[in-house]
Amino acid sequence: MSKEFTGFNNFMEETDKIGKTYIDMILEQEKASALDKKTHELAYIAVLSATRIMGGLLYHVKSAKDLGASRDEVKSAILVGLPAVGLAIIDPLEAALKTYDE
């Protein structure tokens, strides 16, 4: 990865039980999801792109790829946000596709 985003790692290191509780909530939410894992990842990629949370985006692009998502599926997930957030998705799109191609 050409650029590391370490905010989440810092959050986990600095918040003790809060970070663990946050991860536990995420895991419970994933278990409760009616979406299959790949679709869940693609939906999350759409949200992360629209909100420009780059560290999480790059992690979840790798995860989606590992779950069988194609490059075009990742690209399409990111472009879902285009009508709502406009060109705010261009940097996430570039970073995600570079990460996918690594």
C-alpha positions as CSV (number, residue, x, y, z in Angstrom):
1,M,0.0,0.0,0.0
2,S,1.5,3.3,-1.1
3,K,0.1,5.3,1.8
4,E,-0.7,4.0,5.3
5,F,-3.6,5.3,7.3
6,T,-3.0,4.6,11.0
7,G,-5.8,6.5,12.7
8,F,-7.8,3.3,13.4
9,N,-4.7,1.5,14.8
10,N,-4.1,4.5,17.1
11,F,-7.8,4.5,18.2
12,M,-7.5,0.8,19.1
13,E,-4.2,1.3,21.0
14,E,-5.3,4.4,22.9
15,T,-8.9,3.5,23.9
16,D,-8.6,0.2,25.8
17,K,-12.1,-1.1,26.4
18,I,-13.8,1.4,24.1
19,G,-11.9,0.0,21.1
20,K,-12.7,-3.6,22.1
21,T,-16.3,-2.8,22.6
22,Y,-16.4,-1.1,19.2
23,I,-15.0,-4.2,17.5
24,D,-17.4,-6.4,19.4
25,M,-20.3,-4.3,18.1
26,I,-19.0,-4.5,14.5
27,L,-18.7,-8.3,14.8
28,E,-22.3,-8.6,16.2
29,Q,-23.6,-6.3,13.5
30,E,-21.9,-8.4,10.8
31,K,-23.4,-11.6,12.2
32,A,-26.9,-10.1,12.2
33,S,-26.6,-8.9,8.6
34,A,-28.9,-10.5,6.1
35,L,-26.2,-9.8,3.4
36,D,-23.7,-12.4,2.4
37,K,-20.1,-11.4,3.4
38,K,-19.0,-10.2,-0.1
39,T,-22.1,-8.0,-0.5
40,H,-21.7,-6.7,3.0
41,E,-18.1,-5.7,2.2
42,L,-19.2,-4.0,-1.0
43,A,-21.9,-2.0,0.8
44,Y,-19.4,-1.0,3.4
45,I,-16.9,0.1,0.7
46,A,-19.7,2.3,-0.7
47,V,-20.2,3.9,2.7
48,L,-16.5,4.3,3.5
49,S,-15.9,5.9,0.1
50,A,-18.7,8.4,0.5
51,T,-17.5,9.3,4.0
52,R,-13.8,9.3,2.9
53,I,-12.6,6.9,5.6
54,M,-9.5,5.9,3.7
55,G,-7.9,3.5,6.2
56,G,-11.0,1.4,6.5
57,L,-11.6,1.6,2.8
58,L,-8.3,0.1,1.9
59,Y,-8.7,-2.7,4.5
60,H,-12.2,-3.6,3.2
61,V,-11.2,-3.5,-0.4
62,K,-8.6,-6.2,0.3
63,S,-11.2,-8.1,2.3
64,A,-13.8,-7.9,-0.6
65,K,-11.2,-9.1,-3.0
66,D,-10.4,-12.0,-0.8
67,L,-14.1,-12.8,-0.7
68,G,-14.2,-12.9,-4.5
69,A,-15.2,-9.4,-5.4
70,S,-14.1,-8.3,-8.8
71,R,-12.3,-5.0,-9.5
72,D,-15.5,-3.9,-11.4
73,E,-17.7,-4.7,-8.4
74,V,-15.4,-2.7,-6.1
75,K,-15.5,0.2,-8.6
76,S,-19.3,0.0,-8.9
77,A,-19.7,0.0,-5.1
78,I,-17.7,3.2,-4.8
79,L,-19.6,4.8,-7.7
80,V,-22.9,4.2,-5.9
81,G,-22.1,7.3,-3.9
82,L,-21.5,9.6,-6.8
83,P,-25.0,11.0,-7.1
84,A,-25.1,11.7,-3.3
85,V,-21.6,13.0,-2.7
86,G,-20.4,13.9,-6.1
87,L,-16.7,14.0,-6.9
88,A,-15.8,13.4,-3.2
89,I,-15.4,9.8,-4.2
90,I,-12.6,10.4,-6.7
91,D,-9.8,10.0,-4.2
92,P,-11.3,7.0,-2.6
93,L,-11.8,5.5,-6.0
94,E,-8.2,5.9,-7.0
95,A,-6.9,4.6,-3.6
96,A,-9.3,1.6,-3.7
97,L,-8.4,0.5,-7.2
98,K,-4.6,0.9,-6.5
99,T,-5.1,-1.3,-3.4
100,Y,-7.1,-3.8,-5.4
101,D,-4.4,-4.0,-8.0
102,E,-1.6,-4.6,-5.5
